[in-house]
Amino acid sequence: MIREVYEALKEAGASEAKAAAAAEALAGYARYEERFTRIEDRFTRVEDRLGRVEDRLDRMESHLDRMHSEFGVVRTDLAAITAQLGMLHWLLGGVAMGIVLLLIRTF
């Protein structure tokens, strides 16, 4: 019971039972207020953690974007190498055909 509330209600003319009941009810609300304050503090901590997680995810996203662009460069380089290997394949085939023709001519 909140003594100050009880005394103020008694002084205002409330009966002793009503003043005591009202003071007890307000005391109960005070306990709930403390509980809500603790819950609010927990939510604040959760929000802070979520903020840090969002920051980490943003950094990871920027790293992934950079890796994606680097893979694009690698793909371009591989396409150029593939084209050169194709050309070398045809050149090697031509040289092999020339050798075969020279061998045939010698016999």
C-alpha angles and dihedrals in degrees: 000000000000104000096201092054092047093051093045092052092047090050090049090057104262118144118259093249094049093046091050092047092049092047090050091049092052090048088055090052090051090056089050090049090056090049092049090049090054090048090049090051090052091051090050090053091048090050090051091051091048089051090054091047090051090051091051091048090050090053091048090050092053090049090050091049090052091048090049091055091047090052088053089058091048090051090052091050091048091051090053092048091048090053091050092049090052091053091047089050091057092045091051090049090052092050091048090050090050091052091049090050091049090050092049091049093051093057 
